[in-house]
Amino acid sequence: MYMVGFLVQTDEAKGSEHTMTIHVSISEAKARLSRFVEQTAEEDEQIVIESYGNPKAVLIPYRDYEQFIVWQETRRRQQALDELQALKRQIQARNVALSAQEGEDLADLYAREVIEGMIAEGKVKYEIEEE
């Protein structure tokens, strides 16, 4: 035996719709999986699969799943962007304390290290001309 509930959802293609949410046990989901897949796909229903009354999974239309994946990826990218922006603010806060001369000295040191590394790897030839 399964319980039925209603969830109000807006679907641009259909306008405002009432999507039925059905709650079933795992054993019932096993016994009627084909039927529930058809209901989900054709009737736009959502089926919550429960174990001892606790929700464990949801069977939703594939279209809804695709929208969820897009939303999840957008959210992941936004979180990554937020982390990069926070890192940028931290770096900028550290660099504010440098004087112009200290900035130039640091840039010179870094440039020397890069050039020395390139010479050591054989990427650049460096020769001192004697007069």
Backbone hydrogen bonds, N-H to C=O, Kabsch-Sander energy under -0.5 kcal/mol:
donor,donor_aa,acceptor,acceptor_aa,energy
3,M,23,H,-1.8
5,G,21,T,-3.7
7,L,19,T,-2.7
9,Q,17,E,-1.8
11,D,15,G,-2.2
14,K,11,D,-0.8
15,G,11,D,-2.7
17,E,9,Q,-2.0
19,T,7,L,-2.2
19,T,17,E,-0.7
20,M,18,H,-0.5
21,T,5,G,-2.7
22,I,20,M,-0.5
22,I,46,Q,-2.8
23,H,3,M,-3.1
24,V,22,I,-0.5
24,V,48,V,-2.9
26,I,50,E,-1.5
29,A,25,S,-2.5
30,K,26,I,-2.5
31,A,27,S,-2.0
32,R,28,E,-2.3
33,L,30,K,-0.7
36,F,32,R,-2.6
37,V,33,L,-2.7
38,E,34,S,-2.1
39,Q,35,R,-2.5
40,T,36,F,-2.5
41,A,37,V,-2.6
42,E,38,E,-3.1
43,E,39,Q,-2.2
44,D,40,T,-0.7
45,E,39,Q,-1.0
46,Q,20,M,-2.5
47,I,59,L,-2.6
48,V,22,I,-3.3
48,V,46,Q,-0.6
49,I,47,I,-0.6
49,I,57,A,-3.0
50,E,24,V,-3.4
50,E,48,V,-0.6
51,S,54,N,-2.6
54,N,51,S,-1.7
56,K,49,I,-3.0
57,A,49,I,-1.6
59,L,47,I,-3.2
60,I,58,V,-0.6
64,D,61,P,-0.6
65,Y,61,P,-1.7
66,E,62,Y,-2.5
67,Q,63,R,-1.9
68,F,64,D,-2.2
69,I,65,Y,-2.4
70,V,66,E,-2.0
71,W,67,Q,-2.4
72,Q,68,F,-2.9
73,E,69,I,-2.4
74,T,70,V,-2.4
75,R,71,W,-2.5
76,R,72,Q,-2.4
77,R,73,E,-2.5
78,Q,74,T,-2.2
79,Q,75,R,-2.3
80,A,76,R,-2.2
81,L,77,R,-2.5
82,D,78,Q,-2.6
83,E,79,Q,-2.3
84,L,80,A,-2.3
85,Q,81,L,-2.5
86,A,82,D,-2.1
87,L,83,E,-2.3
88,K,84,L,-2.5
89,R,85,Q,-2.1
90,Q,86,A,-2.1
91,I,87,L,-2.5
92,Q,88,K,-2.6
93,A,89,R,-2.3
94,R,90,Q,-1.8
95,N,91,I,-2.3
96,V,92,Q,-1.3
97,A,93,A,-0.5
97,A,94,R,-0.9
98,L,95,N,-1.4
103,G,99,S,-2.3
104,E,100,A,-2.3
105,D,101,Q,-2.8
106,L,102,E,-2.5
107,A,103,G,-2.4
108,D,104,E,-2.6
109,L,105,D,-2.6
110,Y,106,L,-2.5
111,A,107,A,-2.6
112,R,108,D,-2.5
113,E,109,L,-2.3
114,V,110,Y,-2.3
115,I,111,A,-2.5
116,E,112,R,-2.9
117,G,113,E,-2.1
118,M,114,V,-2.2
119,I,115,I,-2.4
120,A,116,E,-2.5
121,E,117,G,-1.8
122,G,119,I,-1.3
123,K,118,M,-2.4
124,V,118,M,-1.1
129,E,127,E,-0.6
